[in-house]
Amino acid sequence: MMLERRGDGVIEDGGEGELTIQGGTGKYASMEHACPYVASQLPDRRMIVKAACN
C-alpha cells in the first residue's frame, strides 16, 4: 500500500509531499518507509512524480 500526504493543496497542482509505503507479504509484511517526492504537472493532464526512497 502507498499513501500520499501533502501539507497543502492537491497533487494536481504539483509541488512536494511524502509517500508512505506500508506492508507487503512475508518478511516485508511489517515494512513501513516514508519517501519525499516532487510532482510536476505536464500538458494534457499528465504528471511526473520523482520520489527518493532509500
N, CA and C of each residue as an Amber inpcrd file, in Angstrom:
protein
   162
   0.8440000  -1.1620000   0.0000000   0.0000000   0.0000000   0.0000000
   0.8950000   1.2310000   0.0000000   0.4920000   2.2670000  -0.7270000
   1.2400000   3.5090000  -0.7560000   0.2810000   4.6540000  -0.4720000
   0.6390000   5.4880000   0.5080000  -0.1630000   6.6400000   0.8810000
   0.5730000   7.9050000   0.4790000  -0.1760000   8.9440000   0.1420000
   0.4110000  10.2320000  -0.2300000  -0.0830000  11.2770000   0.7500000
   0.8670000  12.0850000   1.2800000   0.4940000  13.1480000   2.2220000
   1.0400000  14.4700000   1.7260000   0.2080000  15.4840000   1.7990000
   0.6340000  16.8330000   1.4120000   0.2490000  17.7950000   2.5240000
   1.0790000  18.8000000   2.7000000   0.7880000  19.8050000   3.7060000
  -0.3060000  20.7700000   3.2650000  -0.3820000  21.0140000   1.9430000
  -1.3900000  21.9330000   1.4370000  -1.6450000  21.6440000  -0.0340000
  -2.7450000  22.1280000  -0.5520000  -3.0670000  21.9630000  -1.9640000
  -3.4080000  20.5300000  -2.3450000  -3.4040000  20.2840000  -3.6570000
  -3.6940000  18.9530000  -4.1890000  -2.5660000  18.5460000  -5.1220000
  -2.3590000  17.2550000  -5.3020000  -1.2440000  16.7700000  -6.1030000
  -1.3110000  17.2760000  -7.5460000  -2.5100000  17.5340000  -8.0600000
  -2.6420000  18.0250000  -9.4330000  -1.9700000  19.3810000  -9.6320000
  -1.7530000  20.1310000  -8.5470000  -1.0700000  21.4210000  -8.6330000
   0.4440000  21.2690000  -8.6650000   0.9470000  20.0560000  -8.4390000
   2.3940000  19.8380000  -8.3700000   2.9140000  20.2140000  -7.0000000
   4.2260000  20.1410000  -6.8300000   4.8510000  20.5040000  -5.5650000
   5.4170000  19.3010000  -4.8400000   5.7260000  19.5060000  -3.5650000
   6.3760000  18.4830000  -2.7570000   5.3950000  17.7960000  -1.8310000
   5.7510000  16.5900000  -1.4170000   4.9320000  15.8270000  -0.4800000
   5.7100000  14.6330000   0.0250000   5.0140000  13.6920000   0.6320000
   5.6460000  12.4880000   1.1700000   4.8020000  11.2670000   0.8490000
   5.4650000  10.2250000   0.3310000   4.8130000   8.9370000   0.0950000
   5.1630000   8.0190000   1.2500000   4.2100000   7.2480000   1.7310000
   4.4770000   6.2540000   2.7590000   4.1220000   4.8880000   2.1910000
   5.1150000   4.0150000   2.1520000   4.9100000   2.6480000   1.6670000
   4.7140000   1.7680000   2.8840000   3.6040000   1.0320000   2.9090000
   3.2740000   0.2020000   4.0640000   2.9730000  -1.2130000   3.6210000
   3.5080000  -2.1560000   4.3800000   3.1390000  -3.5510000   4.2150000
   3.7370000  -4.2390000   3.0140000   3.3130000  -5.4290000   2.8070000
   3.7990000  -6.3130000   1.7740000   3.4110000  -7.7230000   2.1760000
   4.1940000  -8.6890000   1.7360000   3.9370000 -10.0760000   2.1270000
   5.2040000 -10.6760000   2.7080000   5.0520000 -11.7710000   3.4310000
   6.2020000 -12.4680000   4.0020000   7.0040000 -11.5800000   4.9280000
   8.3310000 -11.5720000   4.7390000   9.1990000 -10.7880000   5.6170000
   8.9770000  -9.2820000   5.4680000   8.2780000  -8.8420000   4.4250000
   8.0110000  -7.4250000   4.2040000   6.6560000  -6.9790000   4.7720000
   5.9340000  -7.8690000   5.4360000   4.5810000  -7.5750000   5.9220000
   4.5410000  -6.3870000   6.8780000   5.5740000  -6.1810000   7.6790000
   5.5570000  -5.0810000   8.6480000   6.3750000  -3.8700000   8.1770000
   6.7740000  -3.8620000   6.9260000   7.5910000  -2.7750000   6.3990000
   6.8070000  -1.4660000   6.3490000   7.4720000  -0.3720000   6.6980000
   6.9110000   0.9630000   6.5150000   8.0720000   1.9070000   6.2450000
   7.9430000   2.7180000   5.2000000   9.0240000   3.6250000   4.8130000
   8.4260000   4.8920000   4.2130000   8.9650000   6.0350000   4.5720000
   8.4940000   7.3120000   4.0340000   9.5180000   7.8540000   3.0410000
   9.0240000   8.3950000   1.9240000   9.8740000   8.9130000   0.8570000
   9.3800000  10.2900000   0.4280000  10.2640000  11.2930000   0.3840000
   9.8480000  12.5940000  -0.1360000   9.6510000  12.5200000  -1.6480000
   8.7620000  13.3360000  -2.1980000   8.5640000  13.3750000  -3.6450000
   8.3410000  14.7940000  -4.1190000   8.5450000  15.0010000  -5.4180000
   8.2450000  16.2650000  -6.0850000   7.4050000  15.9230000  -7.3040000
   6.2560000  16.5590000  -7.4460000   5.3460000  16.3180000  -8.5710000
   5.3360000  17.5340000  -9.4890000   5.3150000  17.2680000 -10.8000000
   5.2600000  18.3380000 -11.8060000   4.1190000  18.0550000 -12.7680000
   3.2760000  19.0430000 -12.9900000   2.1460000  18.9040000 -13.9130000
   2.6340000  19.1270000 -15.3440000   2.2130000  18.2680000 -16.2760000
   2.5280000  18.3760000 -17.6910000   1.2540000  18.6860000 -18.4680000
   1.3810000  19.0660000 -19.7480000   0.1810000  19.2890000 -20.5620000
  -0.6770000  18.0190000 -20.6700000  -1.9080000  18.1690000 -21.0540000
  -2.8260000  17.0410000 -21.2690000  -3.0590000  16.2150000 -20.0090000
  -3.0610000  16.8730000 -18.8420000  -3.3640000  16.2080000 -17.5640000
  -2.4110000  15.0750000 -17.2290000  -1.1680000  15.1600000 -17.6950000
  -0.1470000  14.1710000 -17.3330000   0.7030000  14.7390000 -16.2050000
   1.3940000  13.8660000 -15.5040000   2.1580000  14.2880000 -14.3440000
   3.4280000  13.4540000 -14.2230000   4.5120000  14.0860000 -13.7550000
   5.7410000  13.3910000 -13.4080000   5.8910000  13.4720000 -11.9030000
   6.1630000  12.3280000 -11.2710000   6.3980000  12.2980000  -9.8260000
   7.7520000  11.6550000  -9.6000000   8.6800000  12.4010000  -8.9830000
  10.0120000  11.8910000  -8.6460000  10.0660000  11.6700000  -7.1470000
  10.3920000  10.4360000  -6.7520000  10.4910000  10.1040000  -5.3270000
  11.8880000   9.5720000  -5.0240000  12.3760000   9.8480000  -3.8220000
  13.6830000   9.3760000  -3.3830000  13.4900000   8.4260000  -2.2030000
  13.3960000   7.1370000  -2.4970000  13.2060000   6.1240000  -1.4520000
  14.4990000   5.3330000  -1.2930000  15.1230000   5.4920000  -0.1520000
  16.3830000   4.7840000   0.1090000  16.1930000   3.7210000   1.1610000
